[in-house]
Amino acid sequence: MNQRIRDYGIAVGRGTPGPLNKITDVPGVLVGHDTIVNEHNCTGVTVIVPTAGNIFRNKLTAASFVLNGFGKSLGLVQIDELGTLETPIALTNTLNVGLVHDALVEYTIQRCLTTGTPVRSVNPVVCECNDGELNNICERAVTKEHVFRAFENACKDFEEGDTGAGKGMVCYGLKGGIGSASRLLSLDGTTYTIGVLVLANHGCTSDLQINGRALGREIEGIEPSVTDSGSIIQILATDLPLSARQLKRVLKRLGVGLIRTGSFLGHGSGDIMVGFSTANVFTPEDPEIRTIRVLKENALDAVFRPAAECSEEAILNALAASSSITGPTGKTVRALTPWLNRLL
């Protein structure tokens, strides 16, 4: 495993991380990658598996929030309308969204065939960032086989940094990619988990902040990014009993973590959040009037801060876990780690 931000003595916030300090600390959640590196491509796909069961048949509460909409995600309209998630979530590059969407449809159909679950419509969720600086993006290298391999690779202790969908991503002018973090919180004597996974491909170098330090201004010897552009996808998972409306409120606080790392949410940045809760499961056998558990509204203060902390730390983990690379386009992007070693 690559190093993470805490390996440099930097602890974000005051909350308590889960055992892995990853989104997969939420019970049932797995993450898998497949990475493509060759003379033409530097890209990949990452899947977030929300539950061990067939999520198409056992839907989960979900919400989305778009902070800045310069993005090409699929599946958010139905999530916002119905408040449920019915497929795993896939992350990839911008021009591969359609092909990955098709692969998720095929994955869902195959799973439903094994259980005899009829499928007439399916709402796959695919989110993207543009890795065109390091990847020949027009070749659309991610195929169904890569998506299915990502599912085969799904596990709890997954890799971070420049792997999977993060392979070709650039964050604050440095090598970005996949990062994750988690927090534990106790309510009514029960311990719950919040986890966040990010695909970080955003920000201006001079704006980078690490735990309140303006480290971006100290970075020298690289060609800095001068505009706050790119994108970030943030996926939140929790076992807290939240309604879709409450989840959207929590998702908005992920923007706090994003801003604390230095983002000014530029015109060209797609800042998109998707969240789900595993606490309530909706099946075809449910009665017409369902009974669900939800958090008392004023208890959400206990959720907002750890969610923001997860976001901030996940972005820093994406940077800390990534290595310098030269992509097939000929561009070299350096890792943050030399400055972490020297300055912190």
C-alpha positions in Angstrom: 0.0 0.0 0.0 1.2 3.5 -0.7 1.6 6.1 2.0 -1.3 8.2 3.2 -1.4 11.7 4.7 -1.3 10.4 8.3 2.0 8.7 7.5 3.4 12.2 7.4 2.1 13.1 10.8 -0.9 15.0 9.5 -4.2 14.2 11.2 -7.2 15.9 9.7 -9.8 17.2 12.1 -10.7 15.7 15.5 -12.8 12.7 14.6 -11.9 9.1 15.0 -11.2 7.1 11.8 -12.5 3.6 11.2 -10.1 0.6 11.2 -9.0 1.2 7.6 -9.9 4.9 7.4 -11.6 4.2 4.1 -15.1 4.2 2.8 -15.1 0.4 3.1 -15.2 0.8 6.9 -19.0 1.0 6.3 -20.2 -2.6 6.6 -20.9 -4.2 3.2 -19.1 -1.6 1.1 -16.3 -2.8 -1.3 -14.2 -0.9 -3.9 -12.5 -2.3 -6.9 -10.2 -0.9 -9.6 -8.9 -1.8 -13.0 -6.1 0.2 -14.4 -5.0 0.7 -18.1 -1.4 1.7 -18.8 0.1 1.3 -22.2 1.8 3.4 -24.9 -1.5 5.2 -25.7 -3.5 5.2 -22.4 -3.2 6.1 -18.8 -6.7 5.6 -17.4 -9.0 3.1 -15.7 -12.2 2.4 -13.9 -13.2 2.2 -10.2 -16.4 0.7 -8.8 -18.0 1.2 -5.4 -20.1 -1.8 -4.4 -22.6 -0.6 -1.8 -23.8 -4.0 -0.5 -23.1 -7.7 -0.8 -26.6 -8.4 -2.0 -28.3 -7.5 -5.4 -28.8 -3.8 -5.0 -31.2 -3.7 -7.9 -33.5 -5.9 -5.9 -32.6 -4.4 -2.5 -32.4 -0.7 -3.1 -30.7 1.8 -0.8 -31.5 5.3 0.2 -29.5 7.7 -1.9 -29.0 11.4 -2.9 -26.8 13.6 -5.0 -25.6 17.2 -4.8 -24.0 19.2 -7.6 -21.9 22.0 -6.3 -20.7 23.0 -9.7 -22.2 21.2 -12.7 -19.3 21.1 -15.3 -19.6 17.3 -15.5 -21.1 14.4 -17.5 -22.4 12.1 -14.8 -25.2 9.7 -15.5 -28.0 8.5 -13.2 -28.3 11.5 -10.9 -31.7 12.6 -12.1 -33.5 9.4 -11.0 -31.6 9.4 -7.7 -32.9 12.9 -7.0 -36.4 12.0 -8.0 -36.8 8.6 -6.2 -34.2 8.9 -3.5 -32.8 5.4 -4.1 -29.7 3.7 -5.5 -30.1 0.5 -7.6 -26.7 -0.2 -9.0 -23.1 0.1 -7.9 -21.4 3.4 -8.7 -18.6 3.5 -11.3 -16.0 6.2 -11.8 -14.0 6.7 -15.0 -12.8 9.3 -17.5 -15.1 11.7 -19.3 -15.4 10.1 -22.7 -15.8 6.6 -21.3 -19.0 7.3 -19.4 -21.3 5.8 -22.0 -19.3 2.5 -22.4 -19.1 2.1 -18.6 -22.8 2.8 -18.3 -23.4 0.0 -20.8 -21.2 -2.3 -18.8 -23.1 -1.6 -15.6 -26.4 -2.4 -17.4 -24.9 -5.8 -18.4 -23.5 -6.4 -14.9 -27.0 -5.7 -13.4 -28.8 -7.9 -16.0 -26.4 -10.8 -15.3 -26.8 -10.5 -11.5 -30.6 -10.4 -11.8 -30.7 -13.4 -14.1 -29.1 -15.5 -11.4 -31.8 -14.6 -8.9 -34.8 -14.6 -11.3 -35.3 -10.8 -10.8 -37.0 -9.2 -13.9 -35.3 -6.2 -15.4 -37.1 -3.7 -17.6 -35.3 -0.6 -16.7 -32.1 0.2 -14.8 -30.5 3.4 -13.6 -26.7 2.9 -13.6 -24.7 5.7 -11.8 -21.5 6.7 -13.6 -19.4 9.7 -12.7 -16.3 11.1 -14.4 -13.3 13.4 -14.4 -11.3 14.3 -17.5 -7.8 12.6 -17.6 -7.0 14.1 -21.0 -3.7 15.6 -19.8 -2.2 12.2 -19.3 -4.4 9.9 -21.4 -5.3 9.7 -25.0 -8.9 10.1 -23.9 -10.5 9.9 -27.4 -9.4 6.3 -27.7 -12.0 5.4 -25.0 -9.9 2.6 -23.7 -12.2 1.4 -20.8 -14.3 -1.6 -22.0 -16.9 -3.9 -20.4 -14.1 -6.3 -19.6 -12.3 -3.7 -17.5 -15.4 -2.8 -15.6 -16.1 -6.5 -14.9 -12.5 -6.9 -13.7 -12.9 -4.0 -11.4 -15.8 -5.9 -9.8 -13.7 -9.0 -9.5 -11.0 -6.9 -7.7 -13.5 -5.3 -5.3 -12.2 -5.6 -1.7 -12.1 -3.7 1.6 -8.5 -2.6 1.7 -8.2 -1.2 -1.8 -5.4 0.8 -3.3 -5.5 4.6 -3.4 -3.7 7.2 -5.5 -3.0 6.8 -9.2 -5.0 3.6 -9.7 -8.2 2.7 -11.4 -10.2 5.8 -12.5 -7.5 7.8 -10.8 -4.6 6.7 -13.0 -4.6 9.8 -15.2 -5.9 12.4 -12.8 -4.2 15.7 -11.8 -5.0 17.5 -8.6 -3.7 21.0 -7.7 -1.2 20.6 -10.6 0.2 17.4 -8.9 -0.6 13.8 -9.4 -4.1 13.1 -8.0 -6.5 10.2 -8.2 -8.4 8.0 -5.7 -8.4 8.8 -2.0 -10.6 7.8 0.9 -11.2 8.3 4.6 -13.8 7.4 7.3 -15.0 8.6 10.7 -16.8 6.8 13.5 -19.6 8.5 15.6 -21.8 7.3 18.4 -25.5 8.1 18.6 -27.9 6.6 21.2 -25.1 4.2 22.3 -24.6 2.8 18.8 -21.4 3.3 16.7 -22.0 4.3 13.1 -19.5 4.9 10.2 -19.3 7.6 7.6 -16.9 7.0 4.7 -15.9 9.1 1.6 -14.1 8.2 -1.6 -12.9 10.9 -4.0 -11.7 11.0 -7.5 -9.6 14.1 -7.3 -8.8 16.0 -10.5 -9.2 19.6 -9.6 -7.6 22.8 -8.2 -4.9 25.4 -8.8 -1.4 24.6 -7.4 -0.9 27.8 -5.5 -4.2 27.4 -3.7 -3.4 24.0 -2.1 -3.9 23.9 1.6 -2.8 21.0 3.9 -4.3 21.2 7.4 -4.4 25.0 7.2 -0.9 25.4 5.7 -0.6 27.1 2.3 1.7 24.5 1.0 0.8 25.2 -2.6 2.7 28.5 -2.4 5.9 26.7 -1.3 5.9 24.2 -4.2 8.6 25.1 -6.7 10.1 23.5 -9.8 6.9 22.4 -11.5 4.7 24.0 -14.1 1.9 25.0 -11.8 -1.7 24.9 -12.7 -3.0 28.4 -12.8 -6.7 27.9 -13.1 -9.1 26.2 -10.7 -10.4 23.7 -13.2 -10.8 19.9 -13.6 -13.3 18.0 -11.5 -13.8 16.1 -8.3 -16.3 13.3 -7.6 -17.1 12.5 -4.0 -18.9 9.3 -3.0 -20.3 9.1 0.6 -21.4 5.9 2.3 -22.9 5.5 5.7 -24.8 3.0 7.9 -26.6 5.9 9.6 -30.4 5.8 9.1 -30.8 8.9 7.0 -33.6 9.9 4.6 -32.7 11.0 1.1 -33.3 14.6 2.0 -30.9 14.3 5.1 -28.3 12.6 2.9 -28.4 15.6 0.5 -27.8 17.9 3.5 -24.8 15.8 4.5 -23.4 15.8 1.0 -23.4 19.6 0.9 -20.9 19.5 3.8 -18.4 17.6 1.6 -17.9 21.0 0.0 -16.4 22.2 3.3 -13.6 19.6 3.0 -13.1 20.4 -0.6 -12.7 24.1 0.2 -10.4 23.4 3.1 -7.9 21.9 0.7 -7.9 25.1 -1.4 -10.6 24.8 -4.1 -12.4 27.9 -5.2 -14.9 25.9 -7.3 -13.8 27.4 -10.6 -15.9 27.6 -13.7 -14.3 24.6 -15.2 -14.6 22.4 -12.2 -17.3 19.7 -11.9 -17.9 19.2 -8.2 -20.3 16.4 -7.8 -21.3 14.3 -4.7 -23.3 11.1 -4.5 -24.3 9.5 -1.2 -26.0 6.4 0.0 -27.1 4.8 3.3 -27.2 1.1 4.0 -29.6 1.4 7.0 -32.9 1.1 5.1 -33.4 -1.5 2.3 -36.3 -1.2 -0.1 -37.5 -4.5 -1.7 -40.4 -5.4 -4.1 -42.1 -7.2 -1.3 -42.4 -4.1 0.9 -45.9 -3.0 1.8 -47.3 0.1 0.2 -46.7 2.0 3.4 -43.1 1.4 4.5 -41.6 1.9 7.9 -38.1 3.3 7.9 -35.7 4.6 10.6 -34.3 8.2 10.2 -32.1 10.4 12.3 -33.6 13.2 14.3 -33.0 16.4 12.5 -31.0 18.3 15.1 -28.7 15.3 15.5 -27.3 16.0 12.0 -24.8 18.4 13.5 -23.0 15.2 14.8 -22.8 14.1 11.1 -21.8 17.2 9.3 -18.3 17.7 10.8 -17.1 14.1 10.3 -18.4 14.1 6.7 -16.4 17.3 6.0 -13.3 15.8 7.7 -13.6 12.6 5.5 -13.8 14.8 2.4 -10.7 16.8 3.3 -8.6 13.8 4.3 -9.7 11.7 1.3 -8.4 14.5 -1.0 -5.1 14.6 0.8 -4.8 10.8 0.7 -5.3 10.9 -3.1 -2.3 13.3 -3.3 -0.2 11.5 -0.7 -0.7 8.0 -2.3 0.1 9.0 -5.9 3.4 8.8 -7.7 5.0 11.0 -10.3 4.2 9.8 -13.9 4.8 10.7 -17.5 1.7 9.9 -19.6 1.5 8.7 -23.2 0.7 12.3 -24.1 4.3 13.2 -23.1 3.2 15.3 -20.1 4.9 14.7 -16.7 3.0 15.3 -13.5 4.9 15.2 -10.3 3.7 13.8 -7.0 3.2 15.8 -3.8 5.4 13.5 -1.7 8.7 15.3 -2.2 7.2 18.4 -0.6 5.6 16.4 2.2 9.0 14.9 3.0 10.9 18.1 2.9 8.5 20.7 4.3 6.3 18.8 6.8 
